[in-house]
Amino acid sequence: MKQNILLTILFCLSSLVIQAQEQLEDLSYASESIIEKNIGLPIVRPIYGGTKIQPEFEGDWPYEIKGAFEYACKIWEEAIPTTFPIKIKVILDNKSTQYANKSVYSKVQIKTTEFSTFRPDAYYTNLAPWSQIKAKVWLCKSGIYDTGDVTPLTINIFNEPEIIIRYYNYNNKLSNECSFSLTENIDNNHYDFITMALRDIGKSLGLMCRFKANKNSESLNIPQKTIPFEENILKTIGSDPQMAYTKATSGKVNVGDYMNPWALYAPSNWDSERSLNYFIPKTSQKITELMSYDFGKGTVVRDITCYDTRNIFKELLNWKGDIAVGITSGGTSATEKETSTSCLFPFQGVLTPKKQNAKAYATKSILTTEELEEYMNQFIPTSIQDFIGLQVSLLKNDGTWDNVLRIPGEDVDIDEINVKDFELHNDISSYARSCDGYIRCRVMRIIYNFSKMKDDYYEYYYLLDYLPQIVQLSRSAIVPSIEPDEYLRDVKIGLKNLEGVTKIVVSQLDEGNEMPYQYEVEDFQKGYFVATVDKDYSTTFTITAYNKNGSTESYPYVLPPVAPSPIDVEFQYKNNAIKISASKRNAKNTNLISNISISSLTDKYNSIKTISSNNDKEINISSLQKGKYAITVYDINNKKHTFKFTK
């Protein structure tokens, strides 16, 4: 009842809060130099939450770049405390010339809400990022944390992306300067885009400082409205502009836990791009290695998940309060237990989904105020009444959980869970995968009847070993050639959904051929492969992806001719005649066909050739024996057009 009253108050205040929304932005730093560092992703690593990051791509994204950004999202998902889905609009900007002099550049924007008439202690500052607000609301809705204050909740927070990241790619600079490989073997001539994306996501979650320095007056310009990270910095340097400048140029500024603080980069000569915006790296603090003031070509950091990273959300970003869900080893309160990627349910064969009839609010693009309450409830762990035991759920791509198994009993052990008993309610492609390609799971041990999270359960994050994902593919670019072949072109085919895949085999069917040919791509984890195609013909690709459990086959991808003719040729087969018509786009039709040939597909040496200079030609095929044939037409541009028929 208390929460319903609270939401009613919030909706009445929504118009006031909307006017107080503000968007903050900061530019990401990258050095032009080589800075060698390689901190790879360990096979066994902790998992601290069940959040889903949902990127929304805007622009012409090659699949190898899109797949690399999604991979970075999956790494962060293991480190972020549980909250509602985090929505990120990611823009690939191919037109802006603003930062064309930089090798790589990106801009991060975060949406915030200003407290214009009140300042709840739960939010700590007078400016709250939407990601922080959603984290607090999730805890309140879960019933395990009560801020005691009015939460600035509006429908916009769930309808709009709270984060915007823009990558500048004028003249394909980003594409050329970066490696998009899922492996960590990045040469020193390229930036690791996954590390770059991880840094941008970290900044977008609130690790951003907007303080500016006036070197002449040796003072800092501090915004009147601050987010939690900035407020933590002010705790150390103070709000006096001159004193703050002195401390901000003292070498380092410690923030957070006084027993184990994080050190911010604070050089004696103020650096407008990096001062107070990045950390001094420390091996025991993984987030400082990622968000280091030094990042350049050859820098690879993938390992970020640890208790220290999780603690940043509480200490520096104020996502959680003193009694929020914690990582503990005992007690009776509701808790997310730290687990790791070693907590793995084995593959037990293909799972067949059952039909689901529930409303899919999570997939709606625009919510109404009336739907908000039910929308939020989808993301809160729940169970049926009068149930004590284990409940297993699978995380979906929309951020909700599908309850697939319940085992009653106070003393039931997790080892008693049998994957074969899972009852899925969605297609297997609907479920979220980890950066290893596993399906993400949650096991709840319910020790007392409840309808929502209270003080009566533990939850553990597990993984389900399964078949590989269906690989998606699309053309990325035509590979330039110094001496182009008259007919052939090399085309880069981008790939995504490669997590957990150990082998891929390409089936390539060129137009005009009866059978495809197959080949294995050894270095597919770089995110693409290069195929040689006839520039005048379409080509159909199918990918078979393998892991130790088996294989999955992609949907066919049809690559249209890379150099199509401006002349259209149409074929009409009726009775014993095939009429061929040619027309040129935006031009008068005059003698567009130069050559026509008919070939037997069963006897390749049986060919009848006819020369024609007319645009409309009717071929009499009454004399041909029964069988399969192909008509090949060359237009005046020497482009080939083919039509197959059976007589």
N, C-alpha and C positions, 0 to 999 in steps of 0.2 A: 504493500500500500504506500509506504514511504517513497519508494522509487517512482510509482505512478504519479504521486503528487508533485514530486520533483520534476518529472518530465513535463507535466502540465505547466509548471512555472517557466520552464525553459522555452517552451513553444511560444508563450506569451511575450517573452523577451527576445525572440528570434530576430524581429525586425531591427531592434536596437543593436544587437550583436553583429548583424550583417554589415551595418554601416561602419563597424569598427574593425573590419577585416583589413589585413595589411600583408603585402607580399615582400619578403626579403630576398635579396640575391647576393651572390658572391661568385667570383671567378676562381676556377681551380688552377693550381700552380703545377707547372711541369718544366723542368730544366731542359735546356738544349743539349746538355752534356750527357756522357755515359756515366751512370751511377750503378755499378754492379751490386746486386743483392738478389738472392734467390731463397725465399722462404716458401717452400711448397706446401701443398695441402696434404696432411697426413691421412693415411687410410683410416686409422682409429682416432676419433676426435669427439669431444663432448657435443651434446645437443641441449640447448637451453630453452627452446620454445617451439611453439606450433603456429607461428605467424606465416602468412602468405603475402609475398610482395607481387603486385600485379602491374607489370609495365604495359603502358599503352604507347605504341610506336606511331610516330608521325613523321612522314617523309619517305623517301625511297631507300629503305633499309635492305642492304644485301643480307642474306640469311646468315652468313658467317659472322657478321657484326651483331645482328639481332641475337643469335645463339650465344655469343660471348657475353652480351649484357644479361641475358636470362641466367646464364651460369653464375655470374656475379651475384645476382639476386638470390639464387639458391644457397650460395655460401653465407650471405648475410642472414638468411632465414634461420639458420642453425644457431645464430648468435643473439638474435633479437628476442627479448621476453615476449610472451604471448600477448597479442592484441588483435584488434580488427585488421582486416587486410589493408596493406599500405599501397596506395595507388600512386604510381609515378608515370607522368607523361614524359616520354623520351623523344626528343626531336633531333633528327639528322638534318642539319642546315647546310645545304649545298650552294646557297646563293649569297649569303652575307660575306662581305669582304672585310668586315670590321677587324678581324684578327688574322688576316691572311698572311701576315708576317711571322706568325707563330707556327711551329711544327704541329703541335696539337693544342687544342684549347676547348674548354667547356665552361658553361655557366650553370650554376645551381640556384634554383628559386624555391623558396618554401612559403607556404601560406600560414598565416598566424591570425590569432584573434586578440584584440586589445581589450584590456579591462579598463574601460573609461570611467566607470562609476564605482567599481569595487575591485578589490585585490585579494582573492582567496588565498589563504596560506597554502592550500593544496597545490596551487600552481606556481607559487614561489616568486613569480615575477609578474610584471604588468603586461607582458606579451607572451602568448603561449603558442608554439607551433601546433598545427593540427595533429601531427603524429603524437605529440604529448597528450593533447586533449583526448584523442581516441584511446590511448593507453590507459588514462585515468578512468574514462567511461567504462572501458572493458572491465576494469577491476570493480567498479561500482555495480555494474550489471551482474557480475559474477557473485556478488554478495559477500566478498571476502575483504573488501576495503571500502570504507565510507569516508569521503573527504570532509563531510560535514559542511560543505559549501556549495553554492550554486555553480553548476558546471556550465560553461558557455557552449552549449550544444546546439547546433543548427543543422538543418537538413543538408546544407551545402557541404558540410564536412564529409558526408558519405556519398554525395552525388558527384563531387569534383575530385580530381587528383590533388593531393596535398603537396605534391612535389613536382617540379618541372626541371628536367636536365636537358640542356641543349648542347649538342656536339657540332662544332664548326668543321665543315668538310669542303670548303671552297677549293676547286681544282683537285678534288680527291686527296687533300692533304692528310686527313685522318686515315683514310683507307690505305694510303701509301706508307705512312710513317708508323703504323701500328701492326702488331701481330695479334690475331684474333684466335690463336690456338688455345685449346683447352689444356694442352700440356704445358709444363713449366719450362720447356727448353726454348727460351726466347733469346735470339742473338742480340748483340749489343748495338745493332743498327736500327732496332725498332723499339718502340714503347709497347709494353704489355697492356693491351686494352682492358683486360679483365681487372688488373690492378688499378688502372685508371678509373674504371667503373665502380670498383669497390670503394675507392677514395671519394668519388662523387656521391655515392649513396650514403657513406658515413657523414659527409658534410651536410647532406640533405636531411639527415635525421636530427640535426641540431648542433653539430660540431662546427660552428660558424661564428666568427667574431668580426664585427663591422667597425671596430674602433679605427679611427684615422689619426695620424700624427701631424702636427705642425712643427717641423724641425726648427724653424726660425724662433718660435716662442717656446720650444721644448715643452709642448703640452699635447694632451690627447683630446680629441673630439669624441666624446662619449654620447651615444644616443640617449634620449630621455626614456625611451621604451626599450627594454632589454629582454632577451630570451634567457633561459636558465644557464646556458653555457657562458654567456657574457656576464651574467650576475655572479657566477662562481669566480670569474676572473677578477671582477671588481672587489670581491671579498679579500683578494690578495693585494691588489695594487691600489685600492681605494678609489674614491670618486673625484678627488681633487685633481684637476687636469695636469698640473705640473708634477705633483708627487706620483701620479699614475704613469706619466711619461718616464720619469726616472726609473721606476721599477720595471716598466715595460721594455727598457733598454739595458737591463742589468745582466743579461746573459740567459736567464731562464726565469719563468714564473710558475711556481707550483700551484696546482689547483686540486680540489677534492680532498680525499681522505688524508688527514695530516700524518697518519702512520705510514701510508704508502701512496704519496701524491703522484699525479701525472705532471710531467714537466713540459711547459709550453716553450716554444722557440721564441727567444726575446733578445736578438742580437743588439750590440751597443749602437749600431747604425740601423735605425728603424727600416725594416723591409716592408714596403707597402703591400706586397703580395703574401708574405709569409708570417710576419710578426704576430704572435698570439693566435694565429690561425692553424698552426700545425704543431706537432709534438716533437720533443727530442726523443729519439728511439731508445727503448730499454727492452732488453730481451725478454724479461719476465712480464712485460706489458705488451701483449700482441697488437693491441689497437695502435700503440705508438709506433710500431714498425710500419704498419699500413699508412697511418696518417702522419708520417714523418715529414719534416721540412725539406728533406732531400728525396726527390723523385725524378727520375730521368730515363733515358734509354737503357735497357738492360735491367731495370728494377722490376722484380717479380715478388709480390707478397700475396699469398693466397690463404695462409693460416691465420685466422683472426678469432676463432671461437675459444673462449676460456672464461673462467669466473671473473677475471679482471675486466674483460670486455662487457660482460653482463652487468658488472658493478657500475660501469660508466653510465648506464641508463638510469640508475638510481642516484648516483652521486652528482653527475654533471648535467644530465638531461632532465632529471626529476620526473622520470616516468613512473616511479614507484615510491610510495611512502614507507614509513617505518614498519607498518604491519602488512605490507603487500605480500603477494605470493613470493616465497623465497626458495632458495635451493638449500634444503636442509637434509640431515641424515636421520632425523627421528621426530618424535613429538606426535601430536594427534591433530594438528591443524591442517587445513587444506594446503597442499604444497605441490609444486612442480619438482619432481625428483630429477636431479641431473642424471642423464643417461648418455650413451655414446653410440657411435655408429657400429659398435660391436654388438649392440642389442638388435639382433636381426632374426626375423622369422624366416625360415627356409622356404624355398620354392617348392610347392606341392602340386604343381600342375596348373592348367589354365582355369581361371575362375570365370564363371558365367553369371552376368548380372541379372537381377530381377528388376521388374518395372517399378519405377518410383513415381508416386502420385503427388508428392508434396509440392507446395508452391515454391517457385524458384526466385525468391526476392533477391537473392545474391547476384543473379544474372541480369537484373533490371538495370538499365542505364540511368533512369531517372526515378527517384523514389518520391512519394508524396509523404506529407507529415503523418498521415494516418498509418502508413506502412512502416514507419521508422522503427517503432517498438518491436514489431514482429521481425523486421530485418535484423536488428541487433541481436535478438534472441537466437538467431541461427548460429551465431559464432560462440555462444556460451555453452560450456560443457553441461550436459543435462543427462538425466537417466529417468527411467520409468519409476513410478511410485512403488513402494514396498519391494524394492530390489536391493539385495546385498550380494556383492560378488565382484567379478571382473567384467568390464565392458571394453570392447575393442572397437576403435573407429579408424577410418581412413580419411586423410585430409584430401579435400578436393581442390581443384585449381581456382575455384571461386572463393576459397577460404573457409567454407563450411566443412562439417565433418559428417561422414556417413557411418552410422553405427552398424557394424556388420556381425557382431557376436556378443552375446551375454552368457556368462557362466555363473550360475548362482552358487552361493556358499561362502561362509565367513573365512574358511581356511583354504580356499582354492588357490593353487599356485600358478604362476605365470607359465610354468613349464607345461601345464595341462592345456594350454591353448593350441588348437589344431587348425592350421590354415585352411584345411579342407572343409571346415565347418563355417567359414566366412560366407555370409550372404550379402553380396554386393547389390546395390540399387542403381548403379550407373555404369555406363560403358567404361572400360578400363582406362581409356585415354582421358577420362575426366578427373583422374586422381593425380595429385601433385607428386612430383619426383624430387629426390634429393640430388645434390651435385654428383652423387655416385650412380644415379639412375634408379635407386630403390624407391618404392612407394612409401610415403610417409604415414606413420601410424601413431596412435595414442592408445595406451592401456590405462584405464581408470580402475583403481581398487576402491570400491565403495564399501565403507565400513558402517554406514548408518543410512537409513532411508533419506533421500533428498530429491528435490525436483530441480534445484540448481546448486551451483557450487556454494558450499558453506564451510563447515569445519569437519567434514565427514568423508574425506577421500584423499587419495594420492593419485597423481597422474604421471605416467612415464612415457617418454617419446621413443618409439621404436621404428624400425624400418622393415619393409617386406621385400624380400628378394623375389624378383619376377622377370618375365621376358623383357627384352629391350623395348624402348619406346619406338613408335613409328617415326622414322626419320622424315623430316620435311626438307624439300629441296626447291631451288629456284635459280634462274640465271642471275649471276652477279655482274659479269662484264665480259666483253670480247677481249681476248688477250692480244695485245699489239704484236705485230710481226714485222720484221725488217724487210723481208721479201715475201709478201703474201702469196699463198698458193692460189691458183686460178679458181679452184672450186672449194677448197677446204678452209675451215677456220677453227681456231682453238677458242673454246668458251669456258669461262670459269663458272662452275655450278656451286652455289652456296648451300650449306647444310646446317640444320639445327636439330635439336633433340638427340644429341650425340652422347649425353651423359650415360655412362655405364656400358656403352657399346664397345666391343672388343674387335669387331671385324665388320667391314661392309663390302658387299659385292654389287657392282653396278650392272644392270641389264640395259643395254642400249639398242633400240630398234630404230634404224634409219628408214625414213619414208621410201617406199618402193621395195623394201626387203621383206621377205616372208618371215624370217627368223631373226631374233635379236642375238647379239653376241655379248658375252659377259666378261668382266674383269674385276679383280680385287684392287681396291685403293688402299695402299699401305699407310699413308700419312693423312688419313681422313680427319684426325682430330685437330688439324689446323683450320678446319671449318669449311673446306671446299675441295673440289677436285677439278681437273681440267679435262674436258672432253673434246675430241676432234669431230667436227660435224661438217656435212655438206651445206654450204651457205644458202643453197637454193631450196633445201628440203627441210621439213620439220623432223624432229627427232624426239622419240619417247624414251624417258628414263624411268626405271624402277630400281629402288634401293632395297636390298635385303640386309638387315642389321642382325648381328649375332652377339650373344653373350653365352656364358656357360650353361644357361637354362634352355636355350633354343634360339629361335629367330622370329623376326617380324618383317613383313613386306610393306613398303611404302605405297601410297597411292601413285598411279602413273603421273608423271609430269611431262607435258608436251611442250617442247621448246620450238617455237615457230621459226621459220627460216630467218637466219640472222641478216641476210641481205636480200629481202624479197624483191621480186620484180615489180615495177610500176604497171606492168601489163597483167590484166586478169584474163585467165583462160577458163572457159566453162565447157563441160562435156554433158551431152544429152544422149542417152542410150535408149533407142526405141525401135522395136521390131529388129530388122537386120541392118540398122544404120546407127552410126554414132556421129552426132553433129558437134563440131568444135567451133566455138565462138571466142574471139579475142577482142578485148577493149582496153584502152589506155586511160588511166585516171586523169581527169582534167586536161584531156587533149583529144584532138580529132583522130578517129581511127583510120589509119592508112597502112595496109600491108604489114601487119604485126607478127605474123607467123612465118618462120623461115624454114622449118623442117618438122615433119611428122613421121614417126615410125611406130609400127605395131610389132610387138615381140611376144612369143609364146613363153609363158612362165613355166611350162613343163618341158619344152624343148628350146633351150636358150639360143640354139643356132638357127632356129626358124624365125626369120625376120622379114617383114615386108616394109620397104621404105618408100615414102611418097614425099615429094617436094611440093610445097604450096606457097603462093604469095598472096593468098586471099585470107581475109579475116574470118570468113565463114566457110567452113569446109565440112562436107558430109562424107564419111567413110563408109562404104558398103562392105559389110563383113559376112555376107551370105556365103561366100566361098570358104570361109574358115571352118575347120573341123571343130567339134565340141572340145572345150577345154578352157583353161584360164589364160588370159592375155593382159598385156599392158600397152597402153598407147602413151608414147612420150612425145611431147611437143616442145620444140625450142622456139622461143620468140626472137625478135630481132635484136634483143639485148643478150642473147645467148643464155637466157634463163630457162630452166627446165620445168615442165609441168607434166604430171603423170596422172593417168586414169586407169584403174584396173577394172576388168569386167570378166564375166564368165559367159561363154556361149553354150 
